[in-house]
Protein backbone atom coordinates (compact mmCIF):
# COMPACT_ATOMS: atom_id res chain seq x y z
CA UNK A 1 0.00 0.00 0.00
CA UNK A 2 2.81 2.42 0.84
CA UNK A 3 5.02 3.15 -2.13
CA UNK A 4 8.57 1.96 -1.48
CA UNK A 5 11.49 4.39 -1.62
CA UNK A 6 14.97 2.87 -1.47
CA UNK A 7 17.55 5.26 -0.03
CA UNK A 8 20.21 2.66 0.70
CA UNK A 9 23.60 3.90 -0.37
CA UNK A 10 22.34 7.48 -0.79
CA UNK A 11 24.06 9.94 1.52
CA UNK A 12 22.71 13.35 0.49
CA UNK A 13 19.74 15.28 -0.90
CA UNK A 14 17.21 13.28 1.09
CA UNK A 15 14.68 16.08 1.17
CA UNK A 16 14.05 15.95 -2.58
CA UNK A 17 13.62 12.16 -2.51
CA UNK A 18 11.21 11.87 0.42
CA UNK A 19 7.42 11.87 0.05
CA UNK A 20 5.77 15.27 0.07
CA UNK A 21 2.34 16.63 -0.80
CA UNK A 22 1.96 17.91 -4.35
CA UNK A 23 0.08 21.05 -3.22
CA UNK A 24 2.33 23.35 -1.23
CA UNK A 25 1.59 26.41 0.86
CA UNK A 26 2.96 28.84 -1.73
CA UNK A 27 0.56 27.52 -4.38
CA UNK A 28 -2.38 27.66 -1.96
CA UNK A 29 -1.63 31.30 -1.15
CA UNK A 30 -2.63 32.31 -4.68
CA UNK A 31 -6.10 30.90 -3.98
CA UNK A 32 -6.65 32.47 -0.56
CA UNK A 33 -5.23 35.96 -1.10
CA UNK A 34 -8.27 37.26 -3.07
CA UNK A 35 -10.54 36.10 -0.23
CA UNK A 36 -8.36 37.80 2.38
CA UNK A 37 -8.36 41.02 0.37
CA UNK A 38 -12.17 40.84 0.09
CA UNK A 39 -12.48 40.44 3.86
CA UNK A 40 -10.15 43.39 4.40
CA UNK A 41 -12.32 45.55 2.13
CA UNK A 42 -15.85 44.28 2.82
CA UNK A 43 -15.71 42.66 6.26
CA UNK A 44 -18.64 40.52 7.40
CA UNK A 45 -20.39 40.36 4.03
CA UNK A 46 -17.34 38.76 2.41
CA UNK A 47 -17.29 36.09 5.13
CA UNK A 48 -20.98 35.25 4.99
CA UNK A 49 -20.80 35.03 1.20
CA UNK A 50 -17.91 32.57 1.21
CA UNK A 51 -19.45 30.49 4.01
CA UNK A 52 -22.61 30.10 1.92
CA UNK A 53 -20.83 29.50 -1.37
CA UNK A 54 -18.25 26.99 -0.10
CA UNK A 55 -19.94 25.36 2.90
CA UNK A 56 -23.64 25.78 2.10
CA UNK A 57 -24.26 27.55 5.43
CA UNK A 58 -26.28 30.77 5.57
CA UNK A 59 -25.19 32.81 8.59
CA UNK A 60 -27.29 35.55 10.14
CA UNK A 61 -24.53 36.32 12.61
CA UNK A 62 -20.92 35.24 12.95
CA UNK A 63 -20.74 35.15 16.74
CA UNK A 64 -22.19 32.15 18.52
CA UNK A 65 -24.77 33.07 21.20
CA UNK A 66 -23.63 32.45 24.75
CA UNK A 67 -26.70 30.30 25.37
CA UNK A 68 -25.65 27.91 22.59
CA UNK A 69 -22.19 27.52 24.13
CA UNK A 70 -23.66 26.77 27.56
CA UNK A 71 -26.22 24.35 26.12
CA UNK A 72 -23.52 22.43 24.26
CA UNK A 73 -21.67 21.90 27.54
CA UNK A 74 -24.85 20.70 29.29
CA UNK A 75 -25.62 18.17 26.56
CA UNK A 76 -22.30 16.31 26.71
CA UNK A 77 -22.01 12.90 28.31
CA UNK A 78 -19.83 12.40 31.37
CA UNK A 79 -17.35 10.18 29.51
CA UNK A 80 -16.46 13.05 27.19
CA UNK A 81 -16.40 15.59 30.02
CA UNK A 82 -14.10 13.37 32.09
CA UNK A 83 -11.75 12.87 29.14
CA UNK A 84 -11.63 16.64 28.65
CA UNK A 85 -10.83 17.21 32.31
CA UNK A 86 -7.91 14.78 32.17
CA UNK A 87 -6.58 16.45 29.04
CA UNK A 88 -7.03 19.95 30.49
CA UNK A 89 -5.26 19.04 33.72
CA UNK A 90 -2.28 17.46 31.96
CA UNK A 91 -1.91 20.15 29.31
CA UNK A 92 -2.16 22.81 31.99
CA UNK A 93 0.51 21.09 34.11
CA UNK A 94 2.99 20.80 31.23
CA UNK A 95 2.43 24.31 29.93
CA UNK A 96 2.51 25.94 33.37
CA UNK A 97 6.16 24.90 33.57
CA UNK A 98 6.82 26.84 30.36
CA UNK A 99 5.91 30.22 31.87
CA UNK A 100 9.20 32.14 32.03
CA UNK A 101 10.28 34.13 35.04
CA UNK A 102 11.40 37.71 34.55
CA UNK A 103 15.00 38.41 35.53
CA UNK A 104 17.37 41.31 35.93
CA UNK A 105 20.99 41.25 34.77
CA UNK A 106 23.53 43.57 36.37
CA UNK A 107 26.04 44.47 33.67
CA UNK A 108 27.94 47.08 35.67
CA UNK A 109 27.68 49.10 38.86
CA UNK A 110 24.56 51.18 38.24
CA UNK A 111 23.66 49.49 34.95
CA UNK A 112 21.13 46.70 34.58
CA UNK A 113 18.75 45.19 32.03
CA UNK A 114 15.44 43.69 33.12
CA UNK A 115 13.69 41.06 31.00
CA UNK A 116 9.89 41.36 31.07
CA UNK A 117 7.64 38.74 29.48
CA UNK A 118 4.45 40.53 28.50
CA UNK A 119 1.40 38.77 27.01
CA UNK A 120 -0.19 39.99 23.82
CA UNK A 121 -3.56 41.64 24.42
CA UNK A 122 -5.80 39.62 22.14
CA UNK A 123 -5.54 36.28 20.32
CA UNK A 124 -7.60 34.43 17.72
CA UNK A 125 -7.61 30.65 18.05
CA UNK A 126 -8.57 28.52 15.07
CA UNK A 127 -10.14 25.10 15.65
CA UNK A 128 -10.69 22.79 12.65
CA UNK A 129 -14.20 21.48 12.24
CA UNK A 130 -14.39 19.93 8.77
CA UNK A 131 -13.69 16.23 8.22
CA UNK A 132 -12.61 15.92 11.86
CA UNK A 133 -13.96 18.51 14.33
CA UNK A 134 -11.07 18.82 16.76
CA UNK A 135 -12.49 19.67 20.18
CA UNK A 136 -9.08 18.84 21.61
CA UNK A 137 -7.57 21.74 19.66
CA UNK A 138 -9.55 24.15 21.85
CA UNK A 139 -7.58 22.79 24.83
CA UNK A 140 -4.25 22.93 23.01
CA UNK A 141 -4.84 26.49 21.79
CA UNK A 142 -6.49 28.09 24.78
CA UNK A 143 -4.52 26.83 27.78
CA UNK A 144 -1.12 28.23 26.69
CA UNK A 145 -2.79 31.59 25.96
CA UNK A 146 -4.54 31.60 29.34
CA UNK A 147 -1.36 30.70 31.20
CA UNK A 148 0.51 33.45 29.37
CA UNK A 149 -2.02 35.94 30.74
CA UNK A 150 -3.79 36.92 27.50
CA UNK A 151 -6.83 39.00 28.44
CA UNK A 152 -8.97 38.59 25.31
CA UNK A 153 -9.38 35.20 23.64
CA UNK A 154 -11.58 34.50 20.61
CA UNK A 155 -12.19 31.12 18.96
CA UNK A 156 -13.32 30.44 15.38
CA UNK A 157 -14.48 27.10 14.02
CA UNK A 158 -16.46 26.13 10.90
CA UNK A 159 -20.26 26.05 11.16
CA UNK A 160 -21.94 22.69 10.69
CA UNK A 161 -24.46 22.63 7.87
CA UNK A 162 -27.20 21.18 10.08
CA UNK A 163 -27.00 23.80 12.83
CA UNK A 164 -25.13 26.81 11.50
CA UNK A 165 -22.95 26.53 14.62
CA UNK A 166 -19.53 25.01 15.27
CA UNK A 167 -19.43 21.38 16.36
CA UNK A 168 -21.18 20.94 19.73
CA UNK A 169 -18.16 19.31 21.37
CA UNK A 170 -15.97 22.23 20.34
CA UNK A 171 -18.47 24.61 21.92
CA UNK A 172 -18.62 22.44 25.05
CA UNK A 173 -14.86 22.61 25.56
CA UNK A 174 -14.98 26.40 25.08
CA UNK A 175 -17.51 26.50 27.90
CA UNK A 176 -15.33 24.31 30.12
CA UNK A 177 -12.42 26.71 29.62
CA UNK A 178 -14.48 29.84 30.18
CA UNK A 179 -14.30 31.07 26.58
CA UNK A 180 -17.49 32.82 25.48
CA UNK A 181 -16.30 34.64 22.34
CA UNK A 182 -16.75 32.05 19.60
CA UNK A 183 -17.37 32.57 15.88
CA UNK A 184 -18.96 30.22 13.36
CA UNK A 185 -16.36 30.91 10.69
CA UNK A 186 -14.05 28.35 9.11
CA UNK A 187 -11.07 28.01 6.82
CA UNK A 188 -9.07 30.97 5.49
CA UNK A 189 -12.05 33.26 6.18
CA UNK A 190 -11.49 32.82 9.91
CA UNK A 191 -7.86 33.84 9.57
CA UNK A 192 -8.86 36.92 7.59
CA UNK A 193 -11.50 37.82 10.18
CA UNK A 194 -8.94 37.64 12.98
CA UNK A 195 -6.29 39.56 11.05
CA UNK A 196 -8.40 42.42 9.70
CA UNK A 197 -11.38 42.47 12.04
CA UNK A 198 -15.05 42.77 11.08
CA UNK A 199 -18.11 44.38 12.65
CA UNK A 200 -18.58 41.55 15.16
CA UNK A 201 -14.94 40.67 15.81
CA UNK A 202 -12.09 43.01 16.70
CA UNK A 203 -8.72 42.25 15.07
CA UNK A 204 -6.25 40.22 17.12
CA UNK A 205 -2.53 40.38 17.78
CA UNK A 206 -1.74 36.67 17.36
CA UNK A 207 -3.42 33.85 15.43
CA UNK A 208 -2.81 30.22 16.36
CA UNK A 209 -4.21 26.80 15.56
CA UNK A 210 -3.96 23.97 13.05
CA UNK A 211 -5.80 23.66 9.75
CA UNK A 212 -5.58 22.42 6.19
CA UNK A 213 -3.22 23.73 3.56
CA UNK A 214 -5.48 26.73 2.86
CA UNK A 215 -5.67 27.76 6.51
CA UNK A 216 -1.88 27.50 6.62
CA UNK A 217 -1.58 29.61 3.47
CA UNK A 218 -3.85 32.25 4.96
CA UNK A 219 -1.73 32.38 8.12
CA UNK A 220 1.39 32.88 6.02
CA UNK A 221 -0.32 35.63 4.03
CA UNK A 222 -1.30 37.69 7.10
CA UNK A 223 1.95 37.13 8.97
CA UNK A 224 3.39 40.50 9.80
CA UNK A 225 0.01 42.10 10.27
CA UNK A 226 -0.46 39.58 13.08
CA UNK A 227 1.86 37.05 14.66
CA UNK A 228 1.22 33.39 13.93
CA UNK A 229 2.19 30.36 15.96
CA UNK A 230 3.61 28.10 13.27
CA UNK A 231 2.55 26.66 9.92
CA UNK A 232 0.48 23.83 11.37
CA UNK A 233 -1.13 22.40 8.26
CA UNK A 234 -2.38 18.98 7.20
CA UNK A 235 -1.10 16.38 9.64
CA UNK A 236 1.89 14.12 9.11
CA UNK A 237 3.57 11.27 10.94
CA UNK A 238 6.94 9.63 10.45
CA UNK A 239 7.88 6.39 12.19
CA UNK A 240 11.50 5.29 12.55
CA UNK A 241 11.38 1.57 13.30
CA UNK A 242 13.69 -1.43 13.25
CA UNK A 243 13.13 -5.19 13.25
CA UNK A 244 12.15 -5.08 16.93
CA UNK A 245 9.03 -2.99 16.27
CA UNK A 246 5.58 -4.56 16.27
CA UNK A 247 4.26 -4.14 12.71
CA UNK A 248 0.70 -3.97 14.01
CA UNK A 249 1.57 -1.06 16.29
CA UNK A 250 3.32 0.77 13.47
CA UNK A 251 0.41 0.20 11.09
CA UNK A 252 -2.28 1.52 13.43
CA UNK A 253 -0.17 4.58 14.23
CA UNK A 254 0.25 5.39 10.54
CA UNK A 255 -3.49 4.90 10.07
CA UNK A 256 -4.35 7.14 13.03
CA UNK A 257 -2.99 10.19 11.25
CA UNK A 258 -4.14 9.11 7.80
CA UNK A 259 -7.77 9.28 8.97
CA UNK A 260 -7.52 13.04 9.46
CA UNK A 261 -7.49 13.96 5.79
CA UNK A 262 -6.89 12.45 2.32
CA UNK A 263 -3.84 14.75 2.17
CA UNK A 264 -2.40 13.53 5.49
CA UNK A 265 1.15 12.14 5.28
CA UNK A 266 2.27 8.81 6.76
CA UNK A 267 5.94 7.90 6.31
CA UNK A 268 7.69 4.78 7.60
CA UNK A 269 11.50 4.70 7.76
CA UNK A 270 13.32 1.46 8.48
CA UNK A 271 16.45 -0.54 7.62
CA UNK A 272 14.36 -3.73 7.78
CA UNK A 273 12.73 -4.86 4.53
CA UNK A 274 10.89 -7.51 6.53
CA UNK A 275 9.30 -4.87 8.76
CA UNK A 276 8.32 -2.73 5.77
CA UNK A 277 6.62 -5.76 4.20
CA UNK A 278 4.90 -6.72 7.45
CA UNK A 279 3.56 -3.21 8.03
CA UNK A 280 2.23 -3.06 4.49
CA UNK A 281 0.40 -6.36 5.03
CA UNK A 282 -1.06 -5.05 8.30
CA UNK A 283 -2.26 -1.88 6.59
CA UNK A 284 -3.94 -3.80 3.78
CA UNK A 285 -5.83 -5.93 6.29
CA UNK A 286 -6.69 -3.35 8.92
CA UNK A 287 -7.86 -0.63 6.56
CA UNK A 288 -10.75 -2.83 5.43
CA UNK A 289 -12.23 -2.80 8.91
CA UNK A 290 -11.97 0.85 9.88
CA UNK A 291 -14.52 3.64 9.65
CA UNK A 292 -12.69 6.07 7.38
CA UNK A 293 -11.13 3.50 5.08
CA UNK A 294 -11.49 5.52 1.87
CA UNK A 295 -9.96 8.61 3.43
CA UNK A 296 -7.10 6.54 4.84
CA UNK A 297 -6.50 4.74 1.56
CA UNK A 298 -6.21 8.08 -0.26
CA UNK A 299 -3.73 9.37 2.31
CA UNK A 300 -1.60 6.22 2.48
CA UNK A 301 -1.35 5.82 -1.29
CA UNK A 302 -0.86 9.53 -2.04
CA UNK A 303 2.45 11.13 -3.03
CA UNK A 304 2.85 12.47 0.53
CA UNK A 305 3.16 8.97 2.07
CA UNK A 306 5.61 6.13 1.65
CA UNK A 307 7.88 3.46 3.13
CA UNK A 308 11.56 4.40 3.09
CA UNK A 309 14.29 1.78 3.34
CA UNK A 310 17.60 2.98 4.79
CA UNK A 311 20.96 1.33 5.44
CA UNK A 312 20.76 1.33 9.23
CA UNK A 313 19.43 3.40 12.13
CA UNK A 314 22.22 5.97 11.78
CA UNK A 315 21.14 6.48 8.20
CA UNK A 316 17.54 6.57 9.41
CA UNK A 317 18.32 9.41 11.82
CA UNK A 318 19.78 11.47 8.99
CA UNK A 319 16.66 10.85 6.90
CA UNK A 320 14.41 11.72 9.85
CA UNK A 321 16.16 15.06 10.29
CA UNK A 322 15.85 15.81 6.58
CA UNK A 323 12.12 15.05 6.66
CA UNK A 324 11.48 17.13 9.85
CA UNK A 325 8.18 15.48 10.70
CA UNK A 326 5.35 17.09 12.62
CA UNK A 327 5.02 13.86 14.65
CA UNK A 328 7.94 11.45 14.91
CA UNK A 329 7.64 8.04 16.53
CA UNK A 330 10.74 6.01 17.34
CA UNK A 331 10.09 2.30 17.77
CA UNK A 332 13.58 0.80 17.87
CA UNK A 333 16.17 -0.57 20.21
CA UNK A 334 17.43 2.21 22.48
CA UNK A 335 14.57 4.45 21.33
CA UNK A 336 15.08 7.01 24.11
CA UNK A 337 18.74 7.41 23.21
CA UNK A 338 17.95 7.92 19.53
CA UNK A 339 15.19 10.40 20.37
CA UNK A 340 17.70 12.68 22.10
CA UNK A 341 19.77 12.82 18.92
CA UNK A 342 16.94 13.99 16.66
CA UNK A 343 17.25 17.67 15.75
CA UNK A 344 14.20 18.26 13.55
CA UNK A 345 10.72 17.22 14.68
CA UNK A 346 7.61 18.90 16.03
CA UNK A 347 7.20 16.29 18.78
CA UNK A 348 8.88 12.93 19.40
CA UNK A 349 7.10 9.85 20.74
CA UNK A 350 9.42 7.26 22.25
CA UNK A 351 8.85 3.52 22.35
CA UNK A 352 5.87 1.23 21.72
CA UNK A 353 3.61 2.81 24.35
CA UNK A 354 3.82 6.46 23.31
CA UNK A 355 1.67 6.66 20.17
CA UNK A 356 0.93 9.98 18.50
CA UNK A 357 -2.73 9.62 19.54
CA UNK A 358 -1.61 10.00 23.15
CA UNK A 359 -0.08 13.37 22.27
CA UNK A 360 -3.22 14.37 20.40
CA UNK A 361 -5.24 14.24 23.58
CA UNK A 362 -3.81 13.30 26.96
CA UNK A 363 0.01 13.32 27.07
CA UNK A 364 0.12 16.93 28.28
CA UNK A 365 2.20 18.02 25.30
CA UNK A 366 0.75 20.28 22.61
CA UNK A 367 -0.58 18.84 19.36
CA UNK A 368 -0.37 22.10 17.38
CA UNK A 369 2.92 21.46 15.62
CA UNK A 370 4.85 22.59 12.51
CA UNK A 371 4.24 20.63 9.29
CA UNK A 372 5.70 20.47 5.76
CA UNK A 373 9.29 20.46 6.98
CA UNK A 374 8.85 23.61 9.09
CA UNK A 375 10.10 21.70 12.14
CA UNK A 376 13.59 22.52 10.80
CA UNK A 377 13.11 26.08 12.06
CA UNK A 378 9.87 26.25 14.04
CA UNK A 379 8.46 24.75 17.24
CA UNK A 380 5.06 23.60 18.39
CA UNK A 381 2.61 25.88 20.16
CA UNK A 382 3.59 26.90 23.69
CA UNK A 383 3.09 29.65 26.23
CA UNK A 384 5.95 31.53 24.52
CA UNK A 385 3.82 32.13 21.41
CA UNK A 386 1.63 34.50 23.42
CA UNK A 387 4.40 36.40 25.19
CA UNK A 388 6.76 39.16 24.09
CA UNK A 389 10.14 39.76 25.65
CA UNK A 390 10.68 43.42 26.48
CA UNK A 391 14.09 44.54 27.73
CA UNK A 392 14.00 47.41 30.22
CA UNK A 393 17.34 49.26 30.29
CA UNK A 394 18.31 51.48 33.22
CA UNK A 395 21.80 53.01 33.64
CA UNK A 396 23.03 55.53 36.15
CA UNK A 397 25.14 58.53 35.13
CA UNK A 398 28.34 56.79 36.14
CA UNK A 399 27.35 53.53 34.42
CA UNK A 400 26.75 55.44 31.18
CA UNK A 401 30.00 57.36 31.54
CA UNK A 402 31.85 54.03 31.77
CA UNK A 403 30.88 53.05 28.20
CA UNK A 404 30.29 56.47 26.65
CA UNK A 405 33.53 56.49 24.69
CA UNK A 406 32.86 52.97 23.36
CA UNK A 407 29.44 54.10 22.13
CA UNK A 408 31.06 57.11 20.41
CA UNK A 409 33.63 54.87 18.69
CA UNK A 410 30.92 52.51 17.40
CA UNK A 411 28.90 55.48 16.14
CA UNK A 412 31.85 56.95 14.25
CA UNK A 413 32.68 53.53 12.76
CA UNK A 414 29.17 53.25 11.41
CA UNK A 415 29.04 56.89 10.23
CA UNK A 416 26.22 57.69 12.64
CA UNK A 417 27.79 60.53 14.62
CA UNK A 418 24.51 61.70 16.15
CA UNK A 419 24.36 58.36 17.98
CA UNK A 420 27.59 59.25 19.73
CA UNK A 421 26.49 62.85 20.30
CA UNK A 422 23.33 61.56 22.06
CA UNK A 423 25.61 60.06 24.72
CA UNK A 424 28.39 62.63 24.86
CA UNK A 425 25.91 65.50 25.18
CA UNK A 426 25.35 64.37 28.77
CA UNK A 427 28.84 65.81 29.43
CA UNK A 428 29.20 68.98 27.35
CA UNK A 429 32.78 69.51 28.46
CA UNK A 430 33.90 65.96 27.74
CA UNK A 431 34.99 66.58 24.12
PyMOL commands that set and color helices and strands:
alter all, ss='L'
color gray80, all
select helices_A, chain A and resi 14-17+25-42+44-55+66-74+78-96+136-148+168-176+187-196+213-222+247-258+273-289+293-301+313-323+335-339+356-361+374-376+383-386+397-413+417-424
alter helices_A, ss='H'
color red, helices_A
select strands_A, chain A and resi 4-6+103-108+111-119+122-126+152-156+182-183+206-208+227-228+236-241+265-270+306-309+325-331+345-350+387-395
alter strands_A, ss='S'
color yellow, strands_A
deselect
rebuild
show_as cartoon
